[in-house]
Amino acid sequence: MRILLILAHPDPNSLNHAIAAAARRTLEENGHEVLFHDLHAERFDSLLPAGEIPRRATLPDDVARHCEEAALADGLVIVHPNWWGMPPAVLAGWVDRVMRPGTAYEFVGEDGGEGVPVGLLKADRAIVFNTSNTEANREDTVFGDPLERIWKDCVFGLCGIQHVTRHVFRIVCTSTPEERRAWLDDAARIVAETFPPEA
Ligand SMILES: Cc1cc2nc3c(=O)[nH]c(=O)nc-3n(C[C@H](O)[C@H](O)[C@H](O)COP(=O)(O)O)c2cc1C
């Protein structure tokens, strides 16, 4: 399978980078083609310019490549920390520019944009790995776990991805090296279960 792996974290020594590396290694060991993007390292420009909003806009080469890869992917893996209940801005901008009409979704027939679009992504499954410093019960009751709805409903659900597995590694700031090593094993296991070895 062809898997698009997107990482949004500025620190190469972060747990997020280690999770993405574990995911990439597992996918490659299982015979998958990995299209990997470290958005900070490649300095992905998160600002959606006005000229890119129209359905048939001409896109700069890097954005066009991201769109092509998203459209061709059989699966997606997204890795990012919880920042204010949101993805880091670079990843929010990636969604703005890459999950675009004609690539990720489309309004059809008489629907001028007021209705429910159809999802266009070929991928039928995705994994979202998040890291957090908030205890699970507080995240649910006080904040409503916004990342759960953002990824499962607002983004991937709308773009046609049926099966979304989200896993949160917490609490990072008090975690031990042993815990973090176990988390990387968990990440590898979830990736292997979602994207089993190629036959
Ligand atoms: C700008 C910023 C905003 C953050 N907001 C939250 C938050 O809303 N909830 C939370 O649990 N942690 C929050 N954190 C903590 C990060 O989630 C935590 O540092 C990260 O998950 C740890 O992973 P890492 O070691 O890969 O950086 C925030 C951190 C930063 C830098």
The ligand as an ORCA input file, in Angstrom:
! r2SCAN-3c Opt
* xyz 0 1
  C       2.091     25.808     22.079
  C       1.780     24.638     22.957
  C       0.460     24.377     23.302
  C       0.143     23.265     24.078
  N      -1.162     23.021     24.390
  C      -1.486     21.877     25.050
  C      -2.840     21.535     25.311
  O      -3.765     22.265     24.967
  N      -3.099     20.377     25.964
  C      -2.092     19.535     26.360
  O      -2.374     18.489     26.938
  N      -0.800     19.827     26.117
  C      -0.471     20.976     25.486
  N       0.835     21.258     25.218
  C       1.857     20.279     25.604
  C       2.204     19.371     24.434
  O       1.093     18.633     24.024
  C       3.344     18.446     24.833
  O       4.470     19.226     25.081
  C       3.664     17.471     23.740
  O       2.573     16.650     23.494
  C       4.841     16.611     24.152
  O       5.308     15.884     23.040
  P       6.779     16.125     22.498
  O       7.720     15.641     23.568
  O       6.887     15.320     21.226
  O       6.896     17.631     22.300
  C       1.182     22.380     24.500
  C       2.510     22.655     24.156
  C       2.808     23.782     23.404
  C       4.251     24.037     23.039
*
